[in-house]
Amino acid sequence: MSSEFGAEPNQAQLADMQAALFSLRDGLMNLRMSLMELACATDEDMQRQAQIESEKLLARLRG
């Protein structure tokens, strides 16, 4: 029995591995951005700044 890991990978296998790695990278980048957004959402200073900016925007819309 030949092992899939023991044989030389062919072009199709290399392309599949490359696509899987790009997909993994994209997923990790999305996770990173989500975690950064979560950190900002739980950061009191960021929440305070967002509140101030929201109040400024509402004041401009009313005026």
All heavy atoms as TSV, in Angstrom:
chain	resi	resn	atom	element	x	y	z
A	1	MET	N	N	0.834	-1.183	0.000
A	1	MET	CA	C	0.000	0.000	0.000
A	1	MET	C	C	0.880	1.247	0.000
A	1	MET	O	O	1.774	1.361	0.807
A	1	MET	CB	C	-0.830	0.017	1.279
A	1	MET	CG	C	-2.235	-0.380	1.062
A	1	MET	SD	S	-3.175	0.228	2.424
A	1	MET	CE	C	-3.761	-1.283	3.085
A	2	SER	N	N	0.599	2.165	-0.882
A	2	SER	CA	C	1.389	3.394	-0.902
A	2	SER	C	C	0.690	4.452	-0.063
A	2	SER	O	O	-0.523	4.560	-0.059
A	2	SER	CB	C	1.587	3.877	-2.336
A	2	SER	OG	O	0.349	4.271	-2.871
A	3	SER	N	N	1.486	5.194	0.622
A	3	SER	CA	C	0.954	6.267	1.457
A	3	SER	C	C	0.860	7.543	0.639
A	3	SER	O	O	1.729	7.846	-0.173
A	3	SER	CB	C	1.876	6.481	2.655
A	3	SER	OG	O	1.481	7.631	3.347
A	4	GLU	N	N	-0.200	8.303	0.847
A	4	GLU	CA	C	-0.374	9.546	0.112
A	4	GLU	C	C	0.723	10.539	0.469
A	4	GLU	O	O	1.136	11.354	-0.325
A	4	GLU	CB	C	-1.748	10.142	0.429
A	4	GLU	CG	C	-2.154	11.244	-0.515
A	4	GLU	CD	C	-3.565	11.696	-0.267
A	4	GLU	OE1	O	-4.460	10.847	-0.153
A	4	GLU	OE2	O	-3.765	12.915	-0.181
A	5	PHE	N	N	1.242	10.451	1.703
A	5	PHE	CA	C	2.270	11.372	2.145
A	5	PHE	C	C	3.646	10.978	1.630
A	5	PHE	O	O	4.535	11.802	1.545
A	5	PHE	CB	C	2.288	11.458	3.674
A	5	PHE	CG	C	1.018	12.018	4.237
A	5	PHE	CD1	C	0.123	11.217	4.911
A	5	PHE	CD2	C	0.710	13.357	4.087
A	5	PHE	CE1	C	-1.049	11.731	5.420
A	5	PHE	CE2	C	-0.461	13.880	4.597
A	5	PHE	CZ	C	-1.337	13.071	5.266
A	6	GLY	N	N	3.855	9.718	1.284
A	6	GLY	CA	C	5.145	9.257	0.816
A	6	GLY	C	C	5.383	9.548	-0.645
A	6	GLY	O	O	6.510	9.658	-1.095
A	7	ALA	N	N	4.363	9.703	-1.419
A	7	ALA	CA	C	4.488	9.934	-2.860
A	7	ALA	C	C	4.710	11.414	-3.130
A	7	ALA	O	O	4.321	12.271	-2.348
A	7	ALA	CB	C	3.235	9.452	-3.576
A	8	GLU	N	N	5.346	11.690	-4.258
A	8	GLU	CA	C	5.519	13.075	-4.681
A	8	GLU	C	C	4.156	13.669	-5.026
A	8	GLU	O	O	3.401	13.057	-5.767
A	8	GLU	CB	C	6.426	13.133	-5.915
A	8	GLU	CG	C	7.885	12.930	-5.624
A	8	GLU	CD	C	8.482	14.120	-4.900
A	8	GLU	OE1	O	8.206	15.264	-5.290
A	8	GLU	OE2	O	9.221	13.877	-3.938
A	9	PRO	N	N	3.838	14.840	-4.512
A	9	PRO	CA	C	2.539	15.450	-4.858
A	9	PRO	C	C	2.544	15.898	-6.319
A	9	PRO	O	O	3.537	16.402	-6.818
A	9	PRO	CB	C	2.433	16.630	-3.917
A	9	PRO	CG	C	3.812	16.909	-3.440
A	9	PRO	CD	C	4.592	15.627	-3.564
A	10	ASN	N	N	1.425	15.709	-6.976
A	10	ASN	CA	C	1.320	16.165	-8.366
A	10	ASN	C	C	0.802	17.599	-8.390
A	10	ASN	O	O	0.483	18.182	-7.358
A	10	ASN	CB	C	0.449	15.217	-9.196
A	10	ASN	CG	C	-0.981	15.145	-8.696
A	10	ASN	OD1	O	-1.488	16.113	-8.135
A	10	ASN	ND2	N	-1.627	14.018	-8.888
A	11	GLN	N	N	0.715	18.164	-9.569
A	11	GLN	CA	C	0.305	19.566	-9.714
A	11	GLN	C	C	-1.088	19.820	-9.140
A	11	GLN	O	O	-1.320	20.850	-8.519
A	11	GLN	CB	C	0.354	19.982	-11.186
A	11	GLN	CG	C	1.764	20.095	-11.741
A	11	GLN	CD	C	2.540	21.204	-11.054
A	11	GLN	OE1	O	3.221	20.967	-10.062
A	11	GLN	NE2	N	2.428	22.409	-11.566
A	12	ALA	N	N	-2.018	18.891	-9.352
A	12	ALA	CA	C	-3.382	19.076	-8.844
A	12	ALA	C	C	-3.386	19.084	-7.317
A	12	ALA	O	O	-4.079	19.901	-6.695
A	12	ALA	CB	C	-4.298	17.982	-9.371
A	13	GLN	N	N	-2.593	18.200	-6.717
A	13	GLN	CA	C	-2.522	18.168	-5.252
A	13	GLN	C	C	-1.891	19.446	-4.717
A	13	GLN	O	O	-2.346	19.991	-3.704
A	13	GLN	CB	C	-1.727	16.948	-4.786
A	13	GLN	CG	C	-2.449	15.638	-4.981
A	13	GLN	CD	C	-1.554	14.448	-4.680
A	13	GLN	OE1	O	-0.365	14.468	-4.988
A	13	GLN	NE2	N	-2.139	13.429	-4.068
A	14	LEU	N	N	-0.847	19.916	-5.391
A	14	LEU	CA	C	-0.218	21.168	-4.965
A	14	LEU	C	C	-1.182	22.346	-5.079
A	14	LEU	O	O	-1.237	23.203	-4.198
A	14	LEU	CB	C	1.043	21.434	-5.785
A	14	LEU	CG	C	2.224	20.515	-5.498
A	14	LEU	CD1	C	3.369	20.814	-6.466
A	14	LEU	CD2	C	2.691	20.643	-4.068
A	15	ALA	N	N	-1.950	22.377	-6.150
A	15	ALA	CA	C	-2.932	23.447	-6.331
A	15	ALA	C	C	-4.009	23.377	-5.252
A	15	ALA	O	O	-4.430	24.410	-4.714
A	15	ALA	CB	C	-3.555	23.362	-7.720
A	16	ASP	N	N	-4.454	22.155	-4.918
A	16	ASP	CA	C	-5.452	21.991	-3.853
A	16	ASP	C	C	-4.891	22.439	-2.502
A	16	ASP	O	O	-5.586	23.092	-1.720
A	16	ASP	CB	C	-5.904	20.534	-3.755
A	16	ASP	CG	C	-6.792	20.111	-4.914
A	16	ASP	OD1	O	-7.292	21.004	-5.636
A	16	ASP	OD2	O	-6.980	18.884	-5.092
A	17	MET	N	N	-3.639	22.082	-2.229
A	17	MET	CA	C	-3.010	22.482	-0.969
A	17	MET	C	C	-2.860	23.996	-0.902
A	17	MET	O	O	-3.131	24.612	0.137
A	17	MET	CB	C	-1.644	21.799	-0.811
A	17	MET	CG	C	-1.748	20.321	-0.500
A	17	MET	SD	S	-0.197	19.392	-0.520
A	17	MET	CE	C	0.982	20.462	0.187
A	18	GLN	N	N	-2.478	24.605	-2.028
A	18	GLN	CA	C	-2.328	26.048	-2.066
A	18	GLN	C	C	-3.683	26.733	-1.848
A	18	GLN	O	O	-3.774	27.699	-1.082
A	18	GLN	CB	C	-1.723	26.481	-3.396
A	18	GLN	CG	C	-1.415	27.954	-3.458
A	18	GLN	CD	C	-0.763	28.361	-4.761
A	18	GLN	OE1	O	-0.956	27.702	-5.784
A	18	GLN	NE2	N	0.001	29.430	-4.742
A	19	ALA	N	N	-4.712	26.234	-2.482
A	19	ALA	CA	C	-6.048	26.808	-2.306
A	19	ALA	C	C	-6.508	26.668	-0.854
A	19	ALA	O	O	-7.098	27.593	-0.291
A	19	ALA	CB	C	-7.041	26.130	-3.248
A	20	ALA	N	N	-6.221	25.519	-0.254
A	20	ALA	CA	C	-6.601	25.307	1.147
A	20	ALA	C	C	-5.847	26.261	2.062
A	20	ALA	O	O	-6.421	26.807	3.014
A	20	ALA	CB	C	-6.340	23.862	1.552
A	21	LEU	N	N	-4.577	26.498	1.777
A	21	LEU	CA	C	-3.794	27.429	2.597
A	21	LEU	C	C	-4.285	28.860	2.448
A	21	LEU	O	O	-4.372	29.602	3.433
A	21	LEU	CB	C	-2.306	27.329	2.235
A	21	LEU	CG	C	-1.611	26.054	2.690
A	21	LEU	CD1	C	-0.200	25.987	2.105
A	21	LEU	CD2	C	-1.568	25.962	4.203
A	22	PHE	N	N	-4.638	29.257	1.226
A	22	PHE	CA	C	-5.196	30.599	1.027
A	22	PHE	C	C	-6.536	30.739	1.749
A	22	PHE	O	O	-6.821	31.767	2.355
A	22	PHE	CB	C	-5.353	30.922	-0.456
A	22	PHE	CG	C	-4.063	31.320	-1.116
A	22	PHE	CD1	C	-3.634	30.664	-2.250
A	22	PHE	CD2	C	-3.285	32.354	-0.617
A	22	PHE	CE1	C	-2.443	31.024	-2.877
A	22	PHE	CE2	C	-2.103	32.726	-1.231
A	22	PHE	CZ	C	-1.676	32.061	-2.364
A	23	SER	N	N	-7.339	29.701	1.689
A	23	SER	CA	C	-8.629	29.722	2.377
A	23	SER	C	C	-8.428	29.821	3.892
A	23	SER	O	O	-9.126	30.581	4.573
A	23	SER	CB	C	-9.422	28.463	2.022
A	23	SER	OG	O	-10.645	28.439	2.699
A	24	LEU	N	N	-7.466	29.080	4.407
A	24	LEU	CA	C	-7.149	29.137	5.837
A	24	LEU	C	C	-6.672	30.527	6.218
A	24	LEU	O	O	-7.098	31.093	7.235
A	24	LEU	CB	C	-6.090	28.088	6.178
A	24	LEU	CG	C	-5.587	28.071	7.614
A	24	LEU	CD1	C	-6.716	27.791	8.595
A	24	LEU	CD2	C	-4.478	27.046	7.768
A	25	ARG	N	N	-5.805	31.112	5.382
A	25	ARG	CA	C	-5.307	32.462	5.654
A	25	ARG	C	C	-6.457	33.464	5.688
A	25	ARG	O	O	-6.554	34.294	6.594
A	25	ARG	CB	C	-4.302	32.867	4.586
A	25	ARG	CG	C	-3.702	34.261	4.855
A	25	ARG	CD	C	-3.147	34.901	3.633
A	25	ARG	NE	N	-4.226	35.087	2.668
A	25	ARG	CZ	C	-4.048	35.526	1.446
A	25	ARG	NH1	N	-2.854	35.787	1.015
A	25	ARG	NH2	N	-5.073	35.672	0.623
A	26	ASP	N	N	-7.363	33.371	4.711
A	26	ASP	CA	C	-8.506	34.281	4.673
A	26	ASP	C	C	-9.378	34.121	5.913
A	26	ASP	O	O	-9.827	35.109	6.497
A	26	ASP	CB	C	-9.332	34.055	3.414
A	26	ASP	CG	C	-8.612	34.482	2.147
A	26	ASP	OD1	O	-7.596	35.218	2.239
A	26	ASP	OD2	O	-9.052	34.066	1.056
A	27	GLY	N	N	-9.606	32.876	6.321
A	27	GLY	CA	C	-10.400	32.616	7.518
A	27	GLY	C	C	-9.743	33.180	8.768
A	27	GLY	O	O	-10.408	33.769	9.628
A	28	LEU	N	N	-8.425	33.036	8.862
A	28	LEU	CA	C	-7.707	33.568	10.014
A	28	LEU	C	C	-7.719	35.094	10.022
A	28	LEU	O	O	-7.833	35.710	11.085
A	28	LEU	CB	C	-6.272	33.045	10.039
A	28	LEU	CG	C	-6.123	31.559	10.375
A	28	LEU	CD1	C	-4.675	31.126	10.206
A	28	LEU	CD2	C	-6.613	31.259	11.779
A	29	MET	N	N	-7.622	35.706	8.852
A	29	MET	CA	C	-7.690	37.166	8.791
A	29	MET	C	C	-9.080	37.659	9.196
A	29	MET	O	O	-9.195	38.657	9.912
A	29	MET	CB	C	-7.336	37.663	7.383
A	29	MET	CG	C	-5.875	37.451	7.012
A	29	MET	SD	S	-4.718	38.264	8.134
A	29	MET	CE	C	-5.000	39.967	7.721
A	30	ASN	N	N	-10.116	36.962	8.769
A	30	ASN	CA	C	-11.482	37.329	9.176
A	30	ASN	C	C	-11.648	37.177	10.686
A	30	ASN	O	O	-12.280	38.023	11.331
A	30	ASN	CB	C	-12.507	36.478	8.440
A	30	ASN	CG	C	-12.631	36.857	6.980
A	30	ASN	OD1	O	-12.306	37.961	6.594
A	30	ASN	ND2	N	-13.103	35.924	6.162
A	31	LEU	N	N	-11.094	36.102	11.243
A	31	LEU	CA	C	-11.157	35.896	12.690
A	31	LEU	C	C	-10.417	37.004	13.412
A	31	LEU	O	O	-10.905	37.551	14.412
A	31	LEU	CB	C	-10.576	34.529	13.051
A	31	LEU	CG	C	-10.475	34.206	14.540
A	31	LEU	CD1	C	-11.854	34.226	15.189
A	31	LEU	CD2	C	-9.793	32.859	14.739
A	32	ARG	N	N	-9.254	37.379	12.900
A	32	ARG	CA	C	-8.467	38.454	13.504
A	32	ARG	C	C	-9.252	39.752	13.524
A	32	ARG	O	O	-9.296	40.459	14.536
A	32	ARG	CB	C	-7.166	38.629	12.719
A	32	ARG	CG	C	-6.303	39.757	13.201
A	32	ARG	CD	C	-5.024	39.848	12.353
A	32	ARG	NE	N	-4.242	40.982	12.722
A	32	ARG	CZ	C	-4.264	42.164	12.111
A	32	ARG	NH1	N	-5.060	42.336	11.071
A	32	ARG	NH2	N	-3.513	43.155	12.505
A	33	MET	N	N	-9.881	40.095	12.391
A	33	MET	CA	C	-10.655	41.329	12.326
A	33	MET	C	C	-11.846	41.282	13.278
A	33	MET	O	O	-12.153	42.271	13.943
A	33	MET	CB	C	-11.124	41.594	10.891
A	33	MET	CG	C	-9.990	41.889	9.921
A	33	MET	SD	S	-8.921	43.262	10.442
A	33	MET	CE	C	-10.057	44.625	10.322
A	34	SER	N	N	-12.498	40.134	13.382
A	34	SER	CA	C	-13.627	40.003	14.303
A	34	SER	C	C	-13.176	40.173	15.741
A	34	SER	O	O	-13.853	40.829	16.549
A	34	SER	CB	C	-14.300	38.639	14.128
A	34	SER	OG	O	-14.893	38.539	12.858
A	35	LEU	N	N	-12.032	39.605	16.077
A	35	LEU	CA	C	-11.515	39.743	17.438
A	35	LEU	C	C	-11.118	41.184	17.731
A	35	LEU	O	O	-11.336	41.677	18.849
A	35	LEU	CB	C	-10.329	38.805	17.657
A	35	LEU	CG	C	-10.674	37.322	17.712
A	35	LEU	CD1	C	-9.409	36.478	17.754
A	35	LEU	CD2	C	-11.563	37.005	18.903
A	36	MET	N	N	-10.568	41.868	16.733
A	36	MET	CA	C	-10.215	43.278	16.932
A	36	MET	C	C	-11.471	44.123	17.129
A	36	MET	O	O	-11.494	45.013	17.983
A	36	MET	CB	C	-9.400	43.781	15.750
A	36	MET	CG	C	-7.997	43.205	15.711
A	36	MET	SD	S	-7.064	43.679	14.250
A	36	MET	CE	C	-6.891	45.432	14.499
A	37	GLU	N	N	-12.523	43.836	16.365
A	37	GLU	CA	C	-13.783	44.562	16.529
A	37	GLU	C	C	-14.385	44.297	17.905
A	37	GLU	O	O	-14.907	45.203	18.552
A	37	GLU	CB	C	-14.769	44.158	15.445
A	37	GLU	CG	C	-14.420	44.696	14.076
A	37	GLU	CD	C	-15.350	44.184	12.992
A	37	GLU	OE1	O	-16.365	43.541	13.315
A	37	GLU	OE2	O	-15.054	44.439	11.815
A	38	LEU	N	N	-14.291	43.064	18.355
A	38	LEU	CA	C	-14.802	42.721	19.683
A	38	LEU	C	C	-14.024	43.454	20.762
A	38	LEU	O	O	-14.609	43.972	21.717
A	38	LEU	CB	C	-14.720	41.205	19.906
A	38	LEU	CG	C	-15.180	40.697	21.268
A	38	LEU	CD1	C	-16.649	41.033	21.494
A	38	LEU	CD2	C	-14.950	39.204	21.382
A	39	ALA	N	N	-12.709	43.523	20.600
A	39	ALA	CA	C	-11.887	44.237	21.577
A	39	ALA	C	C	-12.274	45.705	21.629
A	39	ALA	O	O	-12.366	46.292	22.706
A	39	ALA	CB	C	-10.403	44.083	21.235
A	40	CYS	N	N	-12.529	46.302	20.473
A	40	CYS	CA	C	-12.944	47.710	20.448
A	40	CYS	C	C	-14.317	47.889	21.076
A	40	CYS	O	O	-14.565	48.880	21.755
A	40	CYS	CB	C	-12.954	48.235	19.017
A	40	CYS	SG	S	-11.316	48.486	18.331
A	41	ALA	N	N	-15.198	46.938	20.838
A	41	ALA	CA	C	-16.558	47.042	21.355
A	41	ALA	C	C	-16.580	46.939	22.875
A	41	ALA	O	O	-17.467	47.477	23.523
A	41	ALA	CB	C	-17.451	45.966	20.752
A	42	THR	N	N	-15.608	46.256	23.447
A	42	THR	CA	C	-15.574	46.105	24.899
A	42	THR	C	C	-14.620	47.094	25.555
A	42	THR	O	O	-14.513	47.137	26.772
A	42	THR	CB	C	-15.168	44.669	25.285
A	42	THR	OG1	O	-13.894	44.365	24.716
A	42	THR	CG2	C	-16.196	43.667	24.797
A	43	ASP	N	N	-13.935	47.908	24.759
A	43	ASP	CA	C	-13.013	48.913	25.273
A	43	ASP	C	C	-13.818	50.147	25.674
A	43	ASP	O	O	-14.469	50.770	24.838
A	43	ASP	CB	C	-11.987	49.250	24.187
A	43	ASP	CG	C	-10.929	50.233	24.662
A	43	ASP	OD1	O	-11.124	50.882	25.713
A	43	ASP	OD2	O	-9.898	50.350	23.981
A	44	GLU	N	N	-13.758	50.526	26.930
A	44	GLU	CA	C	-14.564	51.645	27.430
A	44	GLU	C	C	-14.218	52.958	26.743
A	44	GLU	O	O	-15.100	53.767	26.460
A	44	GLU	CB	C	-14.411	51.770	28.941
A	44	GLU	CG	C	-15.088	50.646	29.705
A	44	GLU	CD	C	-14.950	50.814	31.207
A	44	GLU	OE1	O	-14.687	51.940	31.678
A	44	GLU	OE2	O	-15.106	49.803	31.906
A	45	ASP	N	N	-12.950	53.182	26.473
A	45	ASP	CA	C	-12.550	54.418	25.792
A	45	ASP	C	C	-13.137	54.475	24.388
A	45	ASP	O	O	-13.596	55.531	23.941
A	45	ASP	CB	C	-11.025	54.534	25.720
A	45	ASP	CG	C	-10.398	54.778	27.084
A	45	ASP	OD1	O	-11.076	55.359	27.965
A	45	ASP	OD2	O	-9.225	54.394	27.269
A	46	MET	N	N	-13.109	53.350	23.689
A	46	MET	CA	C	-13.675	53.318	22.335
A	46	MET	C	C	-15.183	53.527	22.392
A	46	MET	O	O	-15.744	54.217	21.549
A	46	MET	CB	C	-13.340	51.996	21.645
A	46	MET	CG	C	-11.881	51.842	21.283
A	46	MET	SD	S	-11.275	53.082	20.131
A	46	MET	CE	C	-12.156	52.616	18.665
A	47	GLN	N	N	-15.846	52.950	23.377
A	47	GLN	CA	C	-17.290	53.142	23.522
A	47	GLN	C	C	-17.603	54.603	23.807
A	47	GLN	O	O	-18.547	55.161	23.248
A	47	GLN	CB	C	-17.830	52.250	24.639
A	47	GLN	CG	C	-17.842	50.786	24.290
A	47	GLN	CD	C	-18.327	49.929	25.454
A	47	GLN	OE1	O	-18.572	50.409	26.547
A	47	GLN	NE2	N	-18.451	48.637	25.206
A	48	ARG	N	N	-16.809	55.227	24.646
A	48	ARG	CA	C	-17.013	56.634	24.975
A	48	ARG	C	C	-16.802	57.500	23.736
A	48	ARG	O	O	-17.580	58.411	23.457
A	48	ARG	CB	C	-16.050	57.050	26.098
A	48	ARG	CG	C	-16.395	58.377	26.723
A	48	ARG	CD	C	-15.532	58.704	27.954
A	48	ARG	NE	N	-15.467	57.605	28.910
A	48	ARG	CZ	C	-14.365	56.885	29.174
A	48	ARG	NH1	N	-13.231	57.142	28.578
A	48	ARG	NH2	N	-14.403	55.912	30.063
A	49	GLN	N	N	-15.753	57.212	22.962
A	49	GLN	CA	C	-15.485	57.973	21.744
A	49	GLN	C	C	-16.620	57.804	20.734
A	49	GLN	O	O	-17.034	58.758	20.086
A	49	GLN	CB	C	-14.146	57.537	21.136
A	49	GLN	CG	C	-13.728	58.345	19.939
A	49	GLN	CD	C	-13.474	59.800	20.259
A	49	GLN	OE1	O	-13.050	60.138	21.359
A	49	GLN	NE2	N	-13.766	60.666	19.312
A	50	ALA	N	N	-17.124	56.583	20.616
A	50	ALA	CA	C	-18.239	56.326	19.702
A	50	ALA	C	C	-19.478	57.094	20.140
A	50	ALA	O	O	-20.208	57.640	19.309
A	50	ALA	CB	C	-18.532	54.831	19.634
A	51	GLN	N	N	-19.712	57.170	21.443
A	51	GLN	CA	C	-20.856	57.920	21.969
A	51	GLN	C	C	-20.721	59.408	21.655
A	51	GLN	O	O	-21.676	60.054	21.212
A	51	GLN	CB	C	-20.972	57.703	23.482
A	51	GLN	CG	C	-22.141	58.433	24.110
A	51	GLN	CD	C	-23.481	57.914	23.643
A	51	GLN	OE1	O	-23.617	56.745	23.329
A	51	GLN	NE2	N	-24.459	58.780	23.578
A	52	ILE	N	N	-19.521	59.945	21.828
A	52	ILE	CA	C	-19.277	61.359	21.540
A	52	ILE	C	C	-19.505	61.651	20.061
A	52	ILE	O	O	-20.169	62.633	19.699
A	52	ILE	CB	C	-17.846	61.757	21.966
A	52	ILE	CG1	C	-17.739	61.750	23.497
A	52	ILE	CG2	C	-17.457	63.120	21.402
A	52	ILE	CD1	C	-16.313	61.851	24.020
A	53	GLU	N	N	-18.967	60.794	19.200
A	53	GLU	CA	C	-19.139	60.987	17.759
A	53	GLU	C	C	-20.602	60.860	17.350
A	53	GLU	O	O	-21.077	61.595	16.486
A	53	GLU	CB	C	-18.278	59.992	16.976
A	53	GLU	CG	C	-16.782	60.214	17.131
A	53	GLU	CD	C	-16.326	61.591	16.681
A	53	GLU	OE1	O	-16.848	62.090	15.664
A	53	GLU	OE2	O	-15.453	62.169	17.347
A	54	SER	N	N	-21.320	59.944	17.988
A	54	SER	CA	C	-22.756	59.791	17.695
A	54	SER	C	C	-23.519	61.039	18.094
A	54	SER	O	O	-24.392	61.512	17.355
A	54	SER	CB	C	-23.326	58.584	18.441
A	54	SER	OG	O	-22.734	57.402	17.994
A	55	GLU	N	N	-23.188	61.598	19.252
A	55	GLU	CA	C	-23.846	62.819	19.703
A	55	GLU	C	C	-23.541	63.987	18.777
A	55	GLU	O	O	-24.417	64.800	18.466
A	55	GLU	CB	C	-23.436	63.121	21.136
A	55	GLU	CG	C	-24.024	62.158	22.141
A	55	GLU	CD	C	-23.458	62.337	23.550
A	55	GLU	OE1	O	-22.606	63.230	23.765
A	55	GLU	OE2	O	-23.864	61.548	24.425
A	56	LYS	N	N	-22.307	64.083	18.299
A	56	LYS	CA	C	-21.943	65.150	17.363
A	56	LYS	C	C	-22.737	65.012	16.061
A	56	LYS	O	O	-23.231	66.005	15.506
A	56	LYS	CB	C	-20.446	65.110	17.045
A	56	LYS	CG	C	-19.550	65.588	18.149
A	56	LYS	CD	C	-18.100	65.482	17.693
A	56	LYS	CE	C	-17.117	65.863	18.778
A	56	LYS	NZ	N	-15.716	65.703	18.319
A	57	LEU	N	N	-22.844	63.795	15.568
A	57	LEU	CA	C	-23.576	63.557	14.326
A	57	LEU	C	C	-25.048	63.925	14.495
A	57	LEU	O	O	-25.634	64.600	13.641
A	57	LEU	CB	C	-23.437	62.086	13.913
A	57	LEU	CG	C	-24.214	61.672	12.658
A	57	LEU	CD1	C	-23.766	62.458	11.453
A	57	LEU	CD2	C	-24.070	60.181	12.428
A	58	LEU	N	N	-25.653	63.501	15.609
A	58	LEU	CA	C	-27.055	63.842	15.856
A	58	LEU	C	C	-27.252	65.356	15.967
A	58	LEU	O	O	-28.252	65.895	15.467
A	58	LEU	CB	C	-27.557	63.134	17.109
A	58	LEU	CG	C	-27.754	61.619	16.981
A	58	LEU	CD1	C	-28.073	61.007	18.343
A	58	LEU	CD2	C	-28.842	61.311	15.977
A	59	ALA	N	N	-26.310	66.034	16.584
A	59	ALA	CA	C	-26.407	67.491	16.709
A	59	ALA	C	C	-26.342	68.155	15.333
A	59	ALA	O	O	-27.094	69.107	15.065
A	59	ALA	CB	C	-25.291	68.006	17.618
A	60	ARG	N	N	-25.471	67.648	14.470
A	60	ARG	CA	C	-25.379	68.214	13.110
A	60	ARG	C	C	-26.658	67.944	12.334
A	60	ARG	O	O	-27.130	68.789	11.562
A	60	ARG	CB	C	-24.179	67.638	12.369
A	60	ARG	CG	C	-22.877	68.298	12.760
A	60	ARG	CD	C	-21.766	67.824	11.893
A	60	ARG	NE	N	-21.523	66.419	12.222
A	60	ARG	CZ	C	-20.657	65.638	11.616
A	60	ARG	NH1	N	-19.967	66.083	10.613
A	60	ARG	NH2	N	-20.492	64.398	12.003
A	61	LEU	N	N	-27.235	66.760	12.504
A	61	LEU	CA	C	-28.459	66.424	11.789
A	61	LEU	C	C	-29.634	67.276	12.262
A	61	LEU	O	O	-30.505	67.629	11.477
A	61	LEU	CB	C	-28.790	64.937	11.954
A	61	LEU	CG	C	-27.857	63.974	11.234
A	61	LEU	CD1	C	-28.178	62.533	11.631
A	61	LEU	CD2	C	-27.928	64.142	9.730
A	62	ARG	N	N	-29.665	67.606	13.543
A	62	ARG	CA	C	-30.738	68.417	14.086
A	62	ARG	C	C	-30.580	69.883	13.698
A	62	ARG	O	O	-31.570	70.613	13.625
A	62	ARG	CB	C	-30.779	68.291	15.604
A	62	ARG	CG	C	-31.255	66.952	16.072
A	62	ARG	CD	C	-31.280	66.875	17.594
A	62	ARG	NE	N	-31.571	65.539	18.030
A	62	ARG	CZ	C	-30.903	64.873	18.967
A	62	ARG	NH1	N	-29.896	65.460	19.605
A	62	ARG	NH2	N	-31.228	63.650	19.295
A	63	GLY	N	N	-29.317	70.328	13.546
A	63	GLY	CA	C	-29.053	71.760	13.320
A	63	GLY	C	C	-29.100	72.212	11.946
A	63	GLY	O	O	-29.690	72.101	10.996
